[in-house]
Amino acid sequence: MTGYYDYVLGVIPLALLGITAVLSVVGFPLAMAVPAGGGVAALVIGHALFVNGPVNPTAQSQGPQAPQTPQTPPVNAD
């Protein structure tokens, strides 16, 4: 089953190469088209990381946990 991050991994090279190719065909110099395509790819990566970030569904449902204390009695040094 394909999910959001599978699509993101496909869109990154598509944006980088596709936008660069389209802009260079339209007439932009390659020195301007490559950073534009890279910028769009960076925005896609930023969206995937910070706006719709990956989460662990099991960690969210458990909530904060108390630290575990050892169950052994203290040792008397005398």
C-alpha positions, 0 to 999 in steps of 0.5 A: 500500500502506498502512503504519503511518504512513498509519494514524497519520495517520488515527487522529489526527483520529479520536481528536481528534474521536471521543473529544471527541464520545463524551465530550461525549455521555456527559456530560462538559463540552466543556472537559474532552472536548477536552483528553482527545481532544487528549491521546489524539491527542498520545499517538498522535503520540508513539508514532509519533515515539518508540516506532516512529520513522521510519527510513531503511532504506538508512542503517541497512544501510550503517553508519558511513562514514569521512569522504571525503578529497580525492585531490589532492596538497597544493600547495607554497607555495614 
